[in-house]
Each structure stands twice: as structure tokens, then as C-alpha cells.
């Protein structure tokens, strides 16, 4: 049995920011997450290149999926604390290919690195996300988090 949860993640993303972005998670395990975004005019800023927010969103989303899959093994949830995204190469079209890998997965925080490539396999952006691991009794924005689950 495969531990790939990408189909479940894509179902959860419907109607959310990641779904609206067009992010398709192609593989998802607690040890790494990959995904793609087909660039459309809606992803571009007025000069016709991909908007930096698209890269930051991909970085945040892929890292969060991996961290959540890890935290869920202990009944915990995660929230992002910090997203540092660097724009390396301008992209005007095609598909963006992202891969998130864990740097550290501690009891209270996790750190993930993300690399986004263009169709020519050149680095378009990189990012690093620091996430907080929350137990089931934690409040976020004045409410309890939903019990972490997929499917």
C-alpha cells in the first residue's frame, strides 16, 4: 500500500486558496510533497510574468501539506509561522513544478524547503516555511481547530 495522499489532498483543496490557484498535488507523503500549477494569465502581473504571490502560495501550500501529514500521525495540526520566498527566474507561461522536503520535524515546530522549477527544469523560485505544530486542544483565531483528517 502506498503512503501517497495526493488524491485526498486535492479533494480537500477544492474550494480553497490552493484549489483556486490551480495547484495539483502530484505526490504527498510526510517525507515530501510535489505539485504543479499550469500558468494562466490570472497568475501573471501586468508585465506578463508570474506574480510573486503565486510562488509564495505554492511554497506555503506544499510545505503545509507535508508538515500536516507528519503532524496528523500524532493527532496534531499545523499552522504557518513564516514563509520566506525568493524569486530566482521570471516565468511567463508553462507549468510550475514544486517540491517540498522537510529540513526538521520537531515536536513543536517544523521547517520545510521548497524548490519551484519551470518546464526547462530551471529554478524559478525557492522558499522556506516554518510551521507550528498544534495539539487538538489549541485555539486559532478564537476557535478550536477541526480534527485533522483526510478523506
Contact map, one row per residue, 1 for C-alpha under 8 A:
1110000000000000000000000000000000000000000000000000000000000000000000000000000000000000000000000000000000000000000000000000000000000000000000000000000
1111000000000000000000000000000000000000000000000000000000000000000000000000000000000000000000000000000000000000000000000000000000000000000000000000000
1111100000000000000000000001100000000000000000000000000000000000000000000000000000000000000000000000000000000000000000000000000000000000000000000000000
0111110000000000000000000011100000000000000000000000000000000000000000000000000000000000000000000000000000000000000000000000000000000000000000000000000
0011111110000000000000000011100000000000000000000000000000000000000000000000000000000000000000000000000000000000000000000000000000000000000000000000000
0001111111000000000000001111000000000000000000000000000000000000000000000000000000000000000000000000000000000000000000000000000000000000000000000000000
0000111111100000000000001000000000000000000000000000000000000000000000000000000000000000000000000000000000000000000000000000000000000000000000000000000
0000111111110000000000000000000000000000000000000000000000000000000000000000000000000000000000000000000000000000000000000000000000000000000000000000011
0000111111111000000000001001000000000000000000000000000000000000100000000000000000000000000000000000000000000000000000000000000000000000000000000000010
0000011111111100001000011000000000000000000000000000000000000000000000000000000000000000000000000000000000000000000000000000000000000000000000000000000
0000001111111100000000000000000000000000000000000000000000000000000000000000000000000000000000000000000000000000000000000000000000000000000000000000001
0000000111111101000000000000000000000000000000000000000000000000000000000000000000000000000000000000000000000000000000000000000000000000000000000000011
0000000011111111111000000000000000000000000000000000000000000000000000000000000000000000000000000000000000000000000000000000000000000000000000000000000
0000000001111111011100000000000000000000000000000000000000000000000000000000000000000000000000000000000000000000000000000000000000000000000000000000000
0000000000001111101100000000000000000000000000000000000000000000000000000000000000000000000000000000000000000000000000000000000000000000000000000000000
0000000000011111111100000000000000000000000000000000000000000000000000000000000000000000000000000000000000000000000000000000000000000000000000000000000
0000000000001011111110000000000000000000000000000000000000000000000000000000000000000000000000000000000000000000000000000000000000000000000000000000000
0000000000001101111111100000000000000000000000000000000011001000000000000000000000000000000000000000000000000000000000000000000000000000000000000000000
0000000001001111111111110000000000000000000000000000000000000000000000000000000000000000000000000000000000000000000000000000000000000000000000000000000
0000000000000111111111100000000000000000000000000000000000000000000000000000000000000000000000000000000000000000000000000000000000000000000000000000000
0000000000000000111111100000000000001000001000000000010000000000000000000000000000000000000000000000000000000000000000000000000000000000000000000000000
0000000000000000011111110000000000001100000000000000000000000000000000000000000000000000000000000000000000000000000000000000000000000000000000000000000
0000000000000000011111111000000000111100000000000000000001000000000000000000000000000000000000000000000000000000000000000000000000000000000000000000000
0000000001000000001001111100000000111000000000000000000000000000000000000000000000000000000000000000000000000000000000000000000000000000000000000000000
0000011011000000000000111111000011110000000000000000000000000100000000000000000000000000000000000000000000000000000000000000000000000000000000000000000
0000010000000000000000011111000011110000000000000000000000000000000000000000000000000000000000000000000000000000000000000000000000000000000000000000000
0001110000000000000000001111100111100000000000000000000000000000000000000000000000000000000000000000000000000000000000000000000000000000000000000000000
0011110010000000000000001111110111000000000000000000000000000000110000000000000000000000000000000000000000000000000000000000000000000000000000000000000
0011100000000000000000000011111110000000000000000000000000000000010010000000000000000000000000000000000000000000000000000000000000000000000000000000000
0000000000000000000000000001111110000000000000000000000000000000011111000000000000000000000000000000000000000000000000000000000000000000000000000000000
0000000000000000000000000000111110000000000000000000000000000000010001000000000000000000000000000000110000000000000000000000000000000000000000000000000
0000000000000000000000000011111111000000000000000000000000000000010000000000000000000000000000000011110000000000000000000000000000000000000000000000000
0000000000000000000000001111111111100000000000000000000000000110110000000000000000000000000000000011100000000000000000000000000000000000000000000000000
0000000000000000000000001111000111110000000000000000000000000100000000000000000000000000000000001111000000000000000000000000000000000000000000000000000
0000000000000000000000111110000011111000000000000000000000000100000000000000000000000000000000001110000000000000000000000000000000000000000000000000000
0000000000000000000000111100000001111100000000000000000000000000000000000000000000000000000000111100000000000000000000000000000000000000000000000000000
0000000000000000000011110000000000111110000000000000000000000000000000000000000000000000000000111000000000000000000000000000000000000000000000000000000
0000000000000000000001100000000000011111000000000000000000000000000000000000000000000000000011110000000000000000000000000000000000000000000000000000000
0000000000000000000000000000000000001111111100000100000000000000000000000000000000000000000111110000000000000000000000000000000000000000000000000000000
0000000000000000000000000000000000000111111100000000000000000000000000000000000000000000000010000000000000000000000000000000000000000000000000000000000
0000000000000000000000000000000000000011111100010000000000000000000000000000000000000000000000000000000000000000000000000000000000000000000000000000000
0000000000000000000000000000000000000011111100000000000000000000000000000000000000000000000000000000000000000000000000000000000000000000000000000000000
0000000000000000000010000000000000000011111110000110010000000000000000000000000000000000000000000000000000000000000000000000000000000000000000000000000
0000000000000000000000000000000000000011111111111110000000000000000000000000000000000000000100000000000000000000000000000000000000000000000000000000000
0000000000000000000000000000000000000000001111111110000000000000000000000000000000000000000000000000000000000000000000000000000000000000000000000000000
0000000000000000000000000000000000000000000111111000000000000000000000000000000000000000000000000000000000000000000000000000000000000000000000000000000
0000000000000000000000000000000000000000000111111000000000000000000000000000000000000000000000000000000000000000000000000000000000000000000000000000000
0000000000000000000000000000000000000000100111111100000000000000000000000000000000000000000100000000000000000000000000000000000000000000000000000000000
0000000000000000000000000000000000000000000111111110000000000000000000000000000000000000011110000000000000000000000000000000000000000000000000000000000
0000000000000000000000000000000000000010001110011111010000000000000000000000000000000000011110000000000000000000000000000000000000000000000000000000000
0000000000000000000000000000000000000000001110001111111000000000000000000000000000000000000000000000000000000000000000000000000000000000000000000000000
0000000000000000000000000000000000000000000000000111111100000000000000000000000000000010000000000000000000000000000000000000000000000000000000000000000
0000000000000000000000000000000000000000000000000011111110000000000000000000000000000000000000000000000000000000000000000000000000000000000000000000000
0000000000000000000010000000000000000000001000000111111111000000000000000000000000000000000000000000000000000000000000000000000000000000000000000000000
0000000000000000000000000000000000000000000000000011111111100000000000000000000000001010000000000000000000000000000100000000100000000000000000000000000
0000000000000000000000000000000000000000000000000001111111110000000000000000000000111000000000000000000000000000000000000000001000000000000000000000000
0000000000000000010000000000000000000000000000000000111111111000000000000000000000000000000000000000000000000000000000000000000000000000000000000000000
0000000000000000010000100000000000000000000000000000011111111100000000000000000000000000000000000100000000000000000000000000000000000000000000000000000
0000000000000000000000000000000000000000000000000000001111111110000000000000000000101000000000000101000000000000011000000000011110000000000000000000000
0000000000000000000000000000000000000000000000000000000111111111000000000000000100100000000000000000000000000000000000000000000010000000000000000000000
0000000000000000010000000000000000000000000000000000000011111111100000000000000000000000000000000000000000000000000000000000000000000000000000000000000
0000000000000000000000001000000011100000000000000000000001111111110000000000000000000000000000000111000000000000010000000000000000000000000000000000000
0000000000000000000000000000000010000000000000000000000000111111111000000000000000000000000000000001110000000001110000000000000010000000000000000000000
0000000000000000000000000000000000000000000000000000000000011111111100000000011100000000000000000000000000000000000000000000000000100000000000000000000
0000000010000000000000000001000010000000000000000000000000001111111110000000000000000000000000000000000000000000000000000000000000000000000000000000000
0000000000000000000000000001111110000000000000000000000000000111111111000000000000000000000000000001110000000000000000000000000000000000000000000000000
0000000000000000000000000000010000000000000000000000000000000011111111100000010000000000000000000000010010000101000000000000000000100000000000000000000
0000000000000000000000000000010000000000000000000000000000000001111111110001110000000000000000000000000000000000000000000000000000000000000000000000000
0000000000000000000000000000110000000000000000000000000000000000111111111000000000000000000000000000000000000000000000000000000000000000000000000000000
0000000000000000000000000000011000000000000000000000000000000000011111111100000000000000000000000000000000000000000000000000000000000000000000000000000
0000000000000000000000000000000000000000000000000000000000000000001111111111110000000000000000000000000000000000000000000000000000001000000000000000000
0000000000000000000000000000000000000000000000000000000000000000000111111111100000000000000000000000000000000000000000000000000000000000000000000001100
0000000000000000000000000000000000000000000000000000000000000000000011111111000000000000000000000000000000000000000000000000000000000000000000000000000
0000000000000000000000000000000000000000000000000000000000000000000001111111000000000000000000000000000000000000000000000000000000000000000000000000000
0000000000000000000000000000000000000000000000000000000000000000000000111111100000000000000000000000000000000000000000000000000000000011000000000011000
0000000000000000000000000000000000000000000000000000000000000000000100111111110000000000000000000000000000000000000000000000000000001111000000000001000
0000000000000000000000000000000000000000000000000000000000000000000100110011111000000000000000000000000000000000000000000000000000001111000000001011000
0000000000000000000000000000000000000000000000000000000000000001001100100001111100000000000000000000000000000000000000000000000000111100000000000000000
0000000000000000000000000000000000000000000000000000000000000001000000000000111110000000000000000000000000000000000000000000000000111100000000000000000
0000000000000000000000000000000000000000000000000000000000010001000000000000011111100000000000000000000000000000000000000000000011110000000000000000000
0000000000000000000000000000000000000000000000000000000000000000000000000000001111100000000000000000000000000000000000000000000011110000000000000000000
0000000000000000000000000000000000000000000000000000000000000000000000000000000111110000000000000000000000000000000000000000000011100000000000000000000
0000000000000000000000000000000000000000000000000000000100110000000000000000000111111000000000000000000000000000000000000000001111000000000000000000000
0000000000000000000000000000000000000000000000000000000100000000000000000000000001111100000000000000000000000000000000000000001110000000000000000000000
0000000000000000000000000000000000000000000000000000001100100000000000000000000000111110000000000000000000000000000000000000111100000000000000000000000
0000000000000000000000000000000000000000000000000000000000000000000000000000000000011111000000000000000000000000000000000000111000000000000000000000000
0000000000000000000000000000000000000000000000000001001000000000000000000000000000001111110000000000000000000000000000000001110000000000000000000000000
0000000000000000000000000000000000000000000000000000000000000000000000000000000000000111110000000000000000000000000000000011110000000000000000000000000
0000000000000000000000000000000000000000000000000000000000000000000000000000000000000011111000000000000000000000000000000111100000000000000000000000000
0000000000000000000000000000000000000000000000001100000000000000000000000000000000000011111100000000000000000000000000000001000000000000000000000000000
0000000000000000000000000000000000000000000000001100000000000000000000000000000000000000111110000000000000000000000001000001000000000000000000000000000
0000000000000000000000000000000000000010000100011100000000000000000000000000000000000000011111000000000000000000000000000000000000000000000000000000000
0000000000000000000000000000000000000111000000001100000000000000000000000000000000000000001111100000000000000000000000000000000000000000000000000000000
0000000000000000000000000000000000000110000000000000000000000000000000000000000000000000000111110000000000000000000001100000000000000000000000000000000
0000000000000000000000000000000000011110000000000000000000000000000000000000000000000000000011111000000000000000000001100000000000000000000000000000000
0000000000000000000000000000000000011110000000000000000000000000000000000000000000000000000001111100000000000000000111100000000000000000000000000000000
0000000000000000000000000000000001111000000000000000000000000000000000000000000000000000000000111110000000000000000111100000000000000000000000000000000
0000000000000000000000000000000001110000000000000000000001100100000000000000000000000000000000011111000000000000011110000000000000000000000000000000000
0000000000000000000000000000000111100000000000000000000000000100000000000000000000000000000000001111100000000000011100000000000000000000000000000000000
0000000000000000000000000000000111000000000000000000000000100110010000000000000000000000000000000111110000000001111000000000000000000000000000000000000
0000000000000000000000000000001110000000000000000000000000000010010000000000000000000000000000000011111000000001110000000000000000000000000000000000000
0000000000000000000000000000001100000000000000000000000000000010011000000000000000000000000000000001111110000111100000000000000000000000000000000000000
0000000000000000000000000000000000000000000000000000000000000000000000000000000000000000000000000000111110000111100000000000000000000000000000000000000
0000000000000000000000000000000000000000000000000000000000000000000000000000000000000000000000000000011111000111000000000000000000000000000000000000000
0000000000000000000000000000000000000000000000000000000000000000001000000000000000000000000000000000011111101110000000000000000000000000000000000000000
0000000000000000000000000000000000000000000000000000000000000000000000000000000000000000000000000000000111111100000000000000000000000000000000000000000
0000000000000000000000000000000000000000000000000000000000000000000000000000000000000000000000000000000011111100000000000000000000001000000000000000000
0000000000000000000000000000000000000000000000000000000000000000000000000000000000000000000000000000000001111100000000000000000000011100000000000000000
0000000000000000000000000000000000000000000000000000000000000000000000000000000000000000000000000000000011111110000000000000000001111000000000000000000
0000000000000000000000000000000000000000000000000000000000000000001000000000000000000000000000000000011111111111000000000000000001111000000000000000000
0000000000000000000000000000000000000000000000000000000000000000000000000000000000000000000000000000011110001111100000000000000111100000000000000000000
0000000000000000000000000000000000000000000000000000000000000010001000000000000000000000000000000001111100000111110000000000000111000000000000000000000
0000000000000000000000000000000000000000000000000000000000000010000000000000000000000000000000000001111000000011111000000000011110000000000000000000000
0000000000000000000000000000000000000000000000000000000000100110000000000000000000000000000000000111100000000001111100000000011100000000000000000000000
0000000000000000000000000000000000000000000000000000000000100000000000000000000000000000000000000111000000000000111110000011111000000000000000000000000
0000000000000000000000000000000000000000000000000000001000000000000000000000000000000000000000011110000000000000011111000011110000000000000000000000000
0000000000000000000000000000000000000000000000000000000000000000000000000000000000000000000000011100000000000000001111111111100000000000000000000000000
0000000000000000000000000000000000000000000000000000000000000000000000000000000000000000001001111000000000000000000111111111000000000000000000000000000
0000000000000000000000000000000000000000000000000000000000000000000000000000000000000000000001111000000000000000000011111100000000000000000000000000000
0000000000000000000000000000000000000000000000000000000000000000000000000000000000000000000000000000000000000000000011111100000000000000000000000000000
0000000000000000000000000000000000000000000000000000000000000000000000000000000000000000000000000000000000000000000011111110000000000000000000000000000
0000000000000000000000000000000000000000000000000000000000000000000000000000000000000000100000000000000000000000000011111111000000000000000000000000000
0000000000000000000000000000000000000000000000000000000000000000000000000000000000000001100000000000000000000000001111001111110000000000000000000000000
0000000000000000000000000000000000000000000000000000000000000000000000000000000000000011111000000000000000000000001111000111110000000000000000000000000
0000000000000000000000000000000000000000000000000000001000000000000000000000000000001111100000000000000000000000001110000011111000000000000000000000000
0000000000000000000000000000000000000000000000000000000000100000000000000000000000001111000000000000000000000000111100000011111100000000000000000000000
0000000000000000000000000000000000000000000000000000000100100000000000000000000000111100000000000000000000000000111000000000111110000000000000000000000
0000000000000000000000000000000000000000000000000000000000100000000000000000000000111000000000000000000000000011110000000000011111000000000000000000000
0000000000000000000000000000000000000000000000000000000000110010000000000000000111110000000000000000000000000011100000000000001111100000000000000000000
0000000000000000000000000000000000000000000000000000000000000000000000000000000111100000000000000000000000001111000000000000000111110000000000000000000
0000000000000000000000000000000000000000000000000000000000000001001000000000011111000000000000000000000000001110000000000000000011111000000000000000000
0000000000000000000000000000000000000000000000000000000000000000000000000000011110000000000000000000000000011100000000000000000001111100000000000000000
0000000000000000000000000000000000000000000000000000000000000000000000100001111000000000000000000000000000111100000000000000000000111110000000000000000
0000000000000000000000000000000000000000000000000000000000000000000000000001111000000000000000000000000000010000000000000000000000011111110000000000000
0000000000000000000000000000000000000000000000000000000000000000000000000011100000000000000000000000000000000000000000000000000000001111110000000000000
0000000000000000000000000000000000000000000000000000000000000000000000000011100000000000000000000000000000000000000000000000000000000111110000011010000
0000000000000000000000000000000000000000000000000000000000000000000000000000000000000000000000000000000000000000000000000000000000000111111000011000000
0000000000000000000000000000000000000000000000000000000000000000000000000000000000000000000000000000000000000000000000000000000000000111111100011000000
0000000000000000000000000000000000000000000000000000000000000000000000000000000000000000000000000000000000000000000000000000000000000000111111111000000
0000000000000000000000000000000000000000000000000000000000000000000000000000000000000000000000000000000000000000000000000000000000000000011111111000000
0000000000000000000000000000000000000000000000000000000000000000000000000000000000000000000000000000000000000000000000000000000000000000001111100000000
0000000000000000000000000000000000000000000000000000000000000000000000000000000000000000000000000000000000000000000000000000000000000000001111110000000
0000000000000000000000000000000000000000000000000000000000000000000000000000000000000000000000000000000000000000000000000000000000000000001111111000000
0000000000000000000000000000000000000000000000000000000000000000000000000000000000000000000000000000000000000000000000000000000000000001111101111100000
0000000000000000000000000000000000000000000000000000000000000000000000000000100000000000000000000000000000000000000000000000000000000001111100111110000
0000000000000000000000000000000000000000000000000000000000000000000000000000000000000000000000000000000000000000000000000000000000000000000000011111000
0000000000000000000000000000000000000000000000000000000000000000000000000010100000000000000000000000000000000000000000000000000000000001000000001111100
0000000000000000000000000000000000000000000000000000000000000000000000010011100000000000000000000000000000000000000000000000000000000000000000000111110
0000000000000000000000000000000000000000000000000000000000000000000000010000000000000000000000000000000000000000000000000000000000000000000000000011111
0000000110010000000000000000000000000000000000000000000000000000000000000000000000000000000000000000000000000000000000000000000000000000000000000001111
0000000100110000000000000000000000000000000000000000000000000000000000000000000000000000000000000000000000000000000000000000000000000000000000000000111
